[in-house]
Amino acid sequence: MTDTFDSPITKKIEEGSHGWIQWKASDVFIDIWCTCGHQGSADGKFQYEWKCPECKTKYLLNGHIELVAK
């Protein structure tokens, strides 16, 4: 599944600064805020997507991360 969209991360990639998480069956815990206002979390192995229990929106948990210069 490949999704392409405009986002702050996409803009960073175009600028040249970015990182990529390669999931290797490792546990992850992520705090997530949905656009509907619901706050939830993703916790587990192979956590590639998350579905908001409130509005039912599905999100791809993209492996791209922002690199912030210090």
Secondary structure, DSSP 8 states (H G I E B T S, - for coil): -------HHHHHHHHT--EE----S--EEEEEE-TTS-EEEEEETT--EEE-TTT--EEE--SEE-----
